Amino acid sequence: MAEHHYVLTLSCADKPGIVAAVTTELADFGANIAESDQFWDRATNQFFLRIAMLAPEGVTLESVQKALDPVIARFDMKAKLVDTAKRPKVIIMVSKFDHAMLHLLYQIRVGWLDAEVVAIVSNHPDSARTADHEGIPYHHWPVTKGNKAEQEDKVLKLVKETGADLVVLARYMQVLSDNLSKRLFGKVINIHHSFLPSFKGAKPYHQAHARGVKMIGATGHYVTPDLDEGPIIEQDAERVSHALSADDFVARGRDIESRVLARAVKYHLENRVMIVGNKTIVFTP
Ligand SMILES: Nc1nc2c(c(=O)[nH]1)N[C@@H](CN(C=O)c1ccc(C(=O)N[C@@H](CCC(=O)O)C(=O)O)cc1)CN2
């Protein structure tokens, strides 16, 4: 029997009975809870819940939504219910360095990341061959001060036309305008090649090397108008020593960036991330 895999995420003011009310409705459908994670933010008295469920054949997403609506109204919840059978669509944006993009494509090929890349956009021609090899439409849109708005309109149009759920900046080295980053807030994830908040900007490894750090890292975050300031989803770091050059940092950083971005994208696409102000709650597996 073909079960349905649905994921419910919700938040509301905390009070007794929230979980009981939700799970009672799910039990009435014979839905089996595969994963359940919750967080009570005592400082704000906000409650956050993620439930991944298996619903019997014939139990539609709409019927579960309809059954939950009274509970959502009773507790004044912000809630989202998704069917994981609907494969998310992703646009990858890249400049010259393609390591993080290639790792994403590999993780999709081996099934670790469930997504469909509907387009690759770049301000350089360098990744055209990769796109051709993968059978993915490639858009070479160079960006200058004079044509930035025009090129960004093309990105918005592409998101609309492809129905993309997510835009991934896989070392895309152009600052998105306030307009674009606001319009797509929560739908654009960037990999920054430092352990934020340290070393923001275009050349973080050289900044880190000049500072004499003993750890380097990478940060996956949602994009906001403020450069490298968006809500952080995932980070990782590795030890380095005085014996390494800035170029060694760049080389060591490629692996860190690639795994951090892939994890950040996976958590987002599996509805494990909830944005709260300028921070996130991430219900990792
Ligand atoms: N609105 C935002 N746009 C982008 C963000 C972001 O956080 N908010 N992150 C960047 C990625 N990035 C660091 O992770 C980054 C990219 C580019 C630059 C930069 O100074 N670029 C120069 C041009 C550089 C070039 O042409 O090679 C510039 O745009 O003037 C800094 C940080 C992606 N976009």
The ligand as an SDF file (V2000), in Angstrom:
LIG
                    3D

 34 36  0  0  0  0  0  0  0  0999 V2000
   22.3010   40.2650   -0.5970 N   0  0  0  0  0  0  0  0  0  0  0  0
   23.2680   39.3260   -0.4910 C   0  0  0  0  0  0  0  0  0  0  0  0
   23.8910   38.8750   -1.5800 N   0  0  0  0  0  0  0  0  0  0  0  0
   24.8370   37.9200   -1.4750 C   0  0  0  0  0  0  0  0  0  0  0  0
   25.2200   37.4210   -0.2090 C   0  0  0  0  0  0  0  0  0  0  0  0
   24.5170   37.9010    0.9420 C   0  0  0  0  0  0  0  0  0  0  0  0
   24.7880   37.4880    2.0760 O   0  0  0  0  0  0  0  0  0  0  0  0
   23.5550   38.8520    0.7520 N   0  0  0  0  0  0  0  0  0  0  0  0
   26.2770   36.5190   -0.1050 N   0  0  0  0  0  0  0  0  0  0  0  0
   27.1350   36.5230   -1.2710 C   0  0  0  0  0  0  0  0  0  0  0  0
   28.2720   35.6000   -1.2580 C   0  0  0  0  0  0  0  0  0  0  0  0
   29.4520   36.2280   -0.7090 N   0  0  0  0  0  0  0  0  0  0  0  0
   29.9670   35.7080    0.3830 C   0  0  0  0  0  0  0  0  0  0  0  0
   29.5700   34.6510    0.8420 O   0  0  0  0  0  0  0  0  0  0  0  0
   30.0100   37.3930   -1.3270 C   0  0  0  0  0  0  0  0  0  0  0  0
   29.9160   37.5570   -2.6460 C   0  0  0  0  0  0  0  0  0  0  0  0
   30.4470   38.7030   -3.2450 C   0  0  0  0  0  0  0  0  0  0  0  0
   31.0600   39.6680   -2.5280 C   0  0  0  0  0  0  0  0  0  0  0  0
   31.5970   40.8900   -3.2020 C   0  0  0  0  0  0  0  0  0  0  0  0
   32.0910   41.7720   -2.5860 O   0  0  0  0  0  0  0  0  0  0  0  0
   31.4300   40.9280   -4.5340 N   0  0  0  0  0  0  0  0  0  0  0  0
   31.8340   42.0680   -5.3270 C   0  0  0  0  0  0  0  0  0  0  0  0
   32.1830   41.6250   -6.7030 C   0  0  0  0  0  0  0  0  0  0  0  0
   33.1590   40.5330   -6.6860 C   0  0  0  0  0  0  0  0  0  0  0  0
   33.4440   40.0060   -8.0700 C   0  0  0  0  0  0  0  0  0  0  0  0
   32.9460   40.5380   -9.0380 O   0  0  0  0  0  0  0  0  0  0  0  0
   34.1820   39.0170   -8.1190 O   0  0  0  0  0  0  0  0  0  0  0  0
   30.6330   42.9600   -5.5480 C   0  0  0  0  0  0  0  0  0  0  0  0
   29.5390   42.3940   -5.6680 O   0  0  0  0  0  0  0  0  0  0  0  0
   30.8660   44.1490   -5.6740 O   0  0  0  0  0  0  0  0  0  0  0  0
   31.1240   39.4950   -1.1680 C   0  0  0  0  0  0  0  0  0  0  0  0
   30.6160   38.3480   -0.5570 C   0  0  0  0  0  0  0  0  0  0  0  0
   26.3540   36.3550   -2.5320 C   0  0  0  0  0  0  0  0  0  0  0  0
   25.4290   37.4440   -2.6060 N   0  0  0  0  0  0  0  0  0  0  0  0
  1  2  1  0
  2  3  2  0
  2  8  1  0
  3  4  1  0
  4  5  2  0
  4 34  1  0
  5  6  1  0
  5  9  1  0
  6  7  2  0
  6  8  1  0
  9 10  1  0
 10 11  1  0
 10 33  1  0
 11 12  1  0
 12 13  1  0
 12 15  1  0
 13 14  2  0
 15 16  1  0
 15 32  2  0
 16 17  2  0
 17 18  1  0
 18 19  1  0
 18 31  2  0
 19 20  2  0
 19 21  1  0
 21 22  1  0
 22 23  1  0
 22 28  1  0
 23 24  1  0
 24 25  1  0
 25 26  2  0
 25 27  1  0
 28 29  2  0
 28 30  1  0
 31 32  1  0
 33 34  1  0
M  END
$$$$
